[in-house]
């Protein structure tokens, strides 16, 4: 095997090997697909410059690619790529090269010198409060045939804070009606976790399982929890579409979809006194710093309470 690996020379062959290696290490299909798409962008760019061999890639090529990404403008609106998007493309390349170095396909770790863009932690633009969440959830019951399914989806999103792909991949057997939990299989990073839900979520899931799912289920449905109208497992894109529609119809916000409910779950739990470590576990964050962005949101609540209750702040208000 070692000899075969060392024969790899083209970027395309190295990419194929890299994706197979990622799969062998237990990475999720979504992660592998993302790696494929991001690296394919680099390979196509490099090929246009006559660069097709892995050993032709060096620090100068990486810097040229950085400048290309920075100068790129979206065809629709001529706007530049977000810094986070630029960083994502460059990170994918450095991780790829690091794995090639690990297998001695390249013998120089020049990529370690490459400086990645600093993206910082982005705060959600808007977090609906608890009353606004109810407005969003209630919109589902105005949709007609699929209203029970959609209400169950919205309830589950807000109760659990799971990701869009995780919800789409749920199977009926992943719902523990007795213990009020769901099991997320191979979430981001390929890890399983158990997430608590609540009685009202179980109520809507039961309503869906009894009244609607049987009328749409086909041989292709398998054990999938949420189905589309054709009987197949609901697609991630459909989840984005339907959640976004209910948010807009509620009048709560003009934009946002699945992640808006995930943000709300985390923020509301922290506001109500949840330990950040438990919220981290529930959301499936590998690094607690990712969860900490929500503590910045809740600082607004702390500042308001501080102004209302601290003696010095109250004294200043009375003087004014």
Helices and strands as residue ranges (DSSP letters): H 2-6, H 11-24, H 29-48, G 54-56, H 59-71, H 83-102, G 110-113, H 130-139, G 140-142, H 147-160, H 164-168, G 172-174, E 175-176, E 181-184, E 193-196, H 199-211, H 213-216, G 219-221, H 236-250, H 258-271, H 276-283, H 288-291, H 293-309, H 311-319
